[in-house]
Amino acid sequence: KFLVRLLDRYVIRNFLQAYFYCIAGFISIWLIFDISDNISTLLDERVGLFLAVQYYVTQVPQVFIILLPVSLLLALLFSLGRMSRANEIVSMLTAGVSIPRVLLPLIGMGLLTVAATMALNYSLAPHAEMARKTFFSEAR
């Protein structure tokens, strides 16, 4: 029983590292493209730095709805690929752990991502869209 908990923590830690890197990378890409797209509006209307940062903070939930599932998929591919390359999955199978048992923590992380995406979609995303429309109508 201790071995299973240890393997679960190891698989989750391996996955979360790739997951957070994917999320950070996608947020960075979105931020660069959105700033380059809206820089003329922000500069022409002399929007202050505080308001610009506030705008981007309010838009993060809406962006998370799009990028969390993609980040989940890429992180699963990266983490399972890394574990496969290092023959860690073969070692787990040799130790008597079944493939579904190895994947169980990752399935749990996927379900948590689905729950987080649904929560964001129904609670914060509508407010983010309203804040975006309000920001640009006031800026113009």
N, C-alpha and C positions, 0 to 999 in steps of 0.2 A: 504494500500500500504506500509506503514511503517513496519507493522508486517511481510509482505512477505520479505522485504529487510533484516530485522533483522533475520528472520529464515534462509534466504540464507546465510548470514554471519556466523551464528551459525553452520549450516550444513557444510559449507566449512571449517571453522576453525576446527571443529571436525574431518573432513576427512584429512585435511592437516597435522594435528598432527600425525595421524597414518601413513600417506603416507611418511612423512620424516623419521619417525622411521624405516619403512620398507626399504626405500632406504639406510639409514645409516647401517642398519643391513646387508643387502645384499652386500653392498660395503665392509664392514668389513670382511664378510665371503670370498668374492672373493679375497680380499687383503691377507688374511691369507693363503688361499690355493695357490695363485699364488706365494707368497714369498716362501712358503715351497717347491713349485715345482721348482723354479728358483734359490734358494739360492746357490746351488753348482756352477752354472754358474756365478752368481754374485761374489762369493768369489774366485773361481778359476781364473777368469779373472781380479780380483782386480778392479772391477767397483766401482767408487766412489759413495758416498752417494748422491751427487747432481745428477749424471747421473741416478741412480736408481730411485730417486724421480721423475725426469723428465720423465723417461720411464713410471712410473705408472700414472702420470698426463696425458700423451698422450693416455693412454689406457682407461681412464674413459669414453669417448664418446662411444667407442665400447661396453663397459660393460653396459652402460646405455640403449643401444638398447635392450639388453636382459632383464635387470631387471626392467625397468619402467613399462611394462605391468603387470608383476608379482606383483610388488609393488602396482600398482593400484588395482588389484583384491584383494590382501590381505587387503589393507587399506579400501577398500569398505566393505569387510566382517567385519573387526574390528569396523569401525565407525558405520555401521548400526546395528551390534550386540550390541554395547555399548548403542546406542540410544534406541534400542528395549528393552534391559534389564532394562533401566531406565524409560521405558514407555513414552519416549519423542515422539516417532512416534504416539502413541495413543493420546497423548495430542495435537499434531499438527492436527491429523485427527478430533479430537473433536472440535478444533478451526475452522474447516471448510476448512482446507488446504487439497487438494487432494494428493493422493500418487504420481501421476506423477509430481505435483508441488514440493513436498518434494524432489523428486529425480532429478529435473531439474538442480540444481547446481552441482550434482555429475556427471550427463551426460555431462555437460559443462567441468568439470575437466577431464573426460575421453577423450573428443575431444581435449582438450589442450595437453593431454599426447600423443595422436595419432599424433598430429601435431609436437610436440617436437621430438618424435621418428623418424618420417619421415625426419625432418630437420637434425637430427643427422646422420641418415642413409645415406643421400645423400650428406652431406657436410663434417662432421668431421670423420666419421668412416673409409672412404677409406684412409685418411691421417694417422689415428691411426694404421691401418694395415701396411701401408708402414713404419711408424716409428718403429713398432715392428720388422718387418723383418730387417730393417737397423740396429737396436740396436743389435739384436742377431747375425747378420753376422759380425758386427764390434767387438762384444764381443768375438767371437770365432775366 
